[in-house]
Amino acid sequence: MSTVGNSANIFWHECPVGKQERQKLLNQKGCVVWITGLSGSGKSTLACSISRELHSRGNLSYVLDGDNLRHGLNKNLGFEAEDRAENIRRVGEVAKLFADAGLVCIASLISPYRKDRDACRAMLPESFIEVFMNMPLDLCEARDAKGLYKLARAGKIKGFTGLDDPYEPPLKCEIELSRRDGICPTPGAMAGKVVSYLEEKGFLETK
């Protein structure tokens, strides 16, 4: 006897209201802004700044924060390589749904492995915007807002990205944010750069 879980018994159900109709209603195009970088690089702060800027313009967005998602959707996952891959896969699938709904989905995660980020890009080849928070390790560690680097240096956290686990920077990201002359841009300035990119590429209005 076959079960409901068998792929042969699962079918895609089309809805008469599609992506184009939703985008027209919102007067914007769904996309995913994927912010990646080391812990302490400013990903979550940037995500919220982008969301605030979009809200002020009348554009609907939603932030998927890596830490927040581990309180619910991904609370059963650890930090081994396989769990990290599954963490990113789940977030990518959820982000895809938000983009299909017509929203600007802002995903903020360390997402250290290039192949996992590329897999998410493959889900949305024309509407995936990778933002690399290219902040040096010494700056991120000096901030250490969550005290994680201190714990990792003391050996209380194993497999910490940037210390004893690798971070693979993007090779061809759409936007790279970094210090200039040793000074970090303000969150507002960085958010403005991202929003300007979205506007330039036509995501903030329908044609």
N, C-alpha and C positions, 0 to 999 in steps of 0.2 A: 504494500500500500504506500503510495507516495504521500509526502507531507507538504504542508504549506510552504515550508522552508526551501523546497526544491526549486531551483531556478527555472526549471521547465514549467512550473505552475505560477510563475510571477510575470505579470504583463504590465506594460506602461499604459497608464490611463491619461489620455489627453483631456485638457480642460479647455472649454471654448474661450476663456479669457486668457490670453497669452502674454508673453513678455512685452511685445510691442504695445499692446493695449495698456499694460501697467506703466510702461515708460511714458506713454503719451499722457496718462492721467497725472503723473508726477512731474512731467516736463523735465525729465532728466534720463540719463542712460545708466543702467546698472553696471557696476564694475567692482573690482576688488583692489584696494590699496593695501599691499602686504608690506608691513614694516618689520625689518629684520635687523638684528644687531646684538651686541653683547648685553648682558645684564648691566643696568646702570647707564646705558647709552642714551636713554631718553625716549624710548619707544612709546611707552604708555602716555607720557606727557604730550608727545607729538600727536598721537592718535586723538586724544581728547581735544587738543587745540584745533586739529583739522575738523573734527566733528562740530565744534563750536563755530568755527568760521563758516562751514557749510550751512549750519542752522541759521546763522545771521543772514545768509543769502537766500534762504527759503528752500534749500536743498536737503533732502532727507537722507540721513546716514545712520549707520549703526556700528559700534565698536565691538569687536571680538578680542578681548584681552586674554593673553595666555594664562596668566595667574587666575583670573576670574573663572575661566572655563575649567580649570582644574578643581574648582569647588563644586562643579556639577557634571557637565557633559563628560569630562575627562578625569573625574576624580579617582577612577580605578586604575589609572596609568602611572607608572613610575618614570624614571629618568634613564633607563637603559636605552640603548640604540633602537631596539625594536619598539619599545613603548613611545619613544620620541617620534619615531616614524608614524606610528598609529595616531599619536596626538595631532601631528600636522595633517595627516590624511583626513581625520574627522573635521578639523577646523576648515580645511579646504573644501570639503563637501558642504558644510554649513554656509561658508562664505559664498559658494556657488549659488546656493538657494537664495541668499539675500540679494545677490546680484541679479538673479532671475526675477526676483520680486521688483526690481527696478531701483534698488537702493545703492548708495555708495557704501560698500562694506569695508571697514577699516580693520584689518587684522594685525594685531600687535603681538608678535611672538619672537623669541630668540631664534627659533627655527634654524639651528646651527648647520644642518646638512644640506648641501646644494641640491642633491637629488630629490629630497623631499619637497623643497620649494619649487623645483622644476616640475614635479608631478602636479602640484597645485596650479602652476601656470598652464600646464597642458589641458586642464579642465576648462580654462577660460583664455584661450590663446589671444583673443583680440581685446580683452578687457581686464587684464591682469597688470597692475602697476606695482613693480617691486621698488621699495624705498629702502635704501641701505643707510643705516645710521653708522657711519664710518667714524666712530669715536675710539681713540686708543685705549688699550687696556688700563694704562696707569690712571687715566681720567675716570674711567668707569669704576675702578677700584677705589679711587680717592673719594668718589661720591658714596658708594656702598650704602645707599639709602636703606636697604633691607638687612644689612649686616651679613650678607651671604658670602662675600669675599673673605671676610674675617673668619667665618666658620670654615670655609674651604681651606684657607691657609693653615688653620689649626687642625686640619684632617678630619673635621666633623661632617663634612659633605664631600662625597666622592663623585668623580665624573663631572666636575663643575666646568661648564663651558668657558674656554679662554685660559683655564689653568691646567687641569689634567684631562680635559676633553676638548677636541678641536672645534673651532668655528671656521666654517668655509665661506668666505665672503663671496658675494655675487660676482659673476664675470661680466654680465651685461644687464645691469639693473637700469630701470628708467630714470631713477632719481638717486643721487648720492649726496648725503648731507654730512658735512665735516667741519672741523674748525678752520678758521681763516686767521692766519698770523697768530695762532695759538689761542684764539678766542672763539667760543662756541656761539653760533647765531642764537637768538632768542627763540623760544618755542613758536611765538607768533610769526617770526620771519620765516622759519622753516615750514610752518603750516601754510603760509602764503605762497611759498614756492610750489608746494604740492597742489594746492587749490588752483593756482595759475596753470599748472600742467593739465589738470582735469578740464579746465575751461578751454584751454588751447586745443585739446584733443576732442572736444565736443561732448564730454560726458555730462555737463551741467545744464544742458538743454537738448530738447529733441528738435530735429529738423523737419 
